[in-house]
């Protein structure tokens, strides 16, 4: 029975992760398919690049929620001890299923994004405090350099450092997952790295602060 429930929630996690947020938003509100523009990926990074900061933030938040909710499907089971090795292993399986869904979404021809935001939601559900610091790293890097891809890579690379060095995590599967995640982050961003080196990567359209001229009163 446990195996049946586990398989069922993993399948649900895939379909949840497969929700093509950027594709549906681009088609519904902008009358385009986001995959036909920019890098061709159906993720938050390309949405920021092509559609701007408002659409990018919406896609980023929803994609995070996909990963977060997928991992929390474990609450439909009652036979794992919270925070035990088996509990974390099932959480990781649910998260991986959601990321596979995001990268290969059944709803739109199995052509999705890179899974960065969904991955962020996954690790947020499993390791909240390291993820909170990662979020800070992401936004500081984004504001400083205005490259979503660079912010994603740097925040992703910070995760194993936080897990292993700062928080001293001892669960083997989580440690291995953090290292694999960092490597995959670089692997899936190869084209972005090439564009960054050639100085051809497009910056995100972040809102600029407008300076207002103040009139001085003469007393």
N, C-alpha and C positions, 0 to 999 in steps of 0.2 A: 504493500500500500504506500509506503514511504517513497518508493522508487517512482510510482505512478504520479504522486503529487509533485515530486521533484521535477520530473519530465514536463508535467503540465505547466508549472510556473516558469520553467526555463523557456518553453514555447511562447508563453504569454509575454515574457521579457523580450523575446526577439520581436514580436509584433508591436510591442510598445516602443522599442528602440527604432523600429522601421518607419515610424511616423515621419514623413518627409516634410518637416516644418518649413524649410526654406523654399522648397518647390511649390508647396501649396500657397504660401504667402506671395511668392513672386508671380504665380499664375493668377491668384485672386485679386491682388491689389495693384500689380504692376504690368499685368498682361504679357509677361515674358516667362520663360523657363530659365531659372538662374543657372542651370547647367550649360546653357548656350553662351554664357558670358564669363569674362574673367578667367579663372583657372579651370572652370568647368565642374567644380565640386559643389555639391549641394550641402554646404555647411555654413557655419556662422562666419568663418573667415572670408569666404567669397561673398557672402551677403553683405558684410561690412564694406567690402571693396566695391561691389557693384551697386547695391541699393542704398548704402549709407548707414549712418549710425543708428537711426530709429529702428529700421527693419533688422539690422544686425543684432541689436540688443534683444529684440523680441525672440529672434531665432536662437540666440545664445541662451537665453533663460529657459525657453521651452525645451531645447535639447538637453540642457542640464537636468531639468525635471524628468526627462525620459529615463536617464540613467539612474537618478535618485529613486524614482518610483519603482523601477525594475528591480533594484537591489532590495527594496523594502517589501517585495513580494514574498520574501522569506517569512514574513509574519503570518502567512497562510499555513505555515507549518507550526507544530507545537512539540516537536520531538528533538529539537536541537537546543543545546545550552548556549544562551547568548554569549558572544565574544569567545567561544571555544574555537578550537581549530576547525572542526567540522562546520560550525556555523559560518565562519569566515570563508571557508572553501565554497560553500553553497552561494554565499553572497558574491564571491568572485565569478562563479559560473553564471549567475544571473546578470552580472555586469557585463561579462564577455558576450553573452547572448544579445544584450541590448546594443552593444557596440557593433556586433556583426550585423544586427538589424539596421543600424544607422548607415553603415558602410554599404550594405547590400539590401536596400529596402524593397520588399516584395511589392509594395504599392505602386512604385514608379520604375519598373524595369530593372531593379537591382543595381541602380547607379546612384549612389548617395555621396555622403561627405567623408571626411577623414575621422570623424568620431571624437574630436578633441573635447567639445562641450559635453557630449554624452559621457565620455570618460571622466570628465570633471565631476559630473553628477554621481557617477559610480563611486569614486573615491571619497566624495563628500559623505555619502551614506555609510561608508565603511570606516573612514578615518577623518572625522570632522575637523579637528584642530589643525592637522597638517594641511588639509585642503583650504582652510581659512587663510593660512599663511600663503599658500599657493595663489589664492585669489588676489592677495595683496601684491605679490610678485607680478602677476599678470597685468593688473591695472596700472601699476607703477611703470612697468616696461612699455605698455601701450601708450600711456600718456607721454612718456619721455621720447619714444621713437616713432609712435603712430603706425607701427607694423603689427598687425594682428598675428601673423605667422611667427614673428620673432617673440612676441609676448607668450604665445602658446608653447613654443619650444623651451624658452627659459623657465617658465613656470612648470612645465612637464619634467625638465631635468632637475628641478629643485625637489621634486617629490621623493625620490629615493634617498636623497641627502637628509630630508626632514624625517623620513620614516626610520632610517637606519642610524643616523648620527644624533639627531636632536631628540626624537621620541623613543629611540632604542627599541623598536619593534622586534619581537622575538618569534612571531608566527612565520615559519619558513615560506609558505605560499604567498603571503602578503609581501615579504621582502623580495622574493623572486619576481612577483607581479610588478612591483615598483621599478625594478631594474629593466624588465622587458618593456614596460611602458615607456621608459625614457629612451630606450633604443628605437622602439617603433615610432616615437615622436619625431626623431631625426629622420628615420627611413621614409615616413609618409610625407615629410616636408622637404624632400630632396630638391624638387623644382623650386620651392620657395627659397631654399638656401642658395641655389644657383642664381636666382633673380636678385637676391640680396647682395651677393658678391659682385654681380654686374651692375648693381644699383638700378635695377629695373623693377623691383618690387613696388607695387602701388601702396601708398599709405592710406590708412582709414580716414574717412571724412569725419573727423571728430569736430564737434562744435567749437568754434573759436570765441574767446572772450573779446567782447567789443569794448574798446576804450571810449569812455564818454568824456566829452569836454566839459569841465566844470567852470562855471562863471564865478569869478571872484567879486564879492561885493565890496564896494568902496565905501568906507565909513567916513 
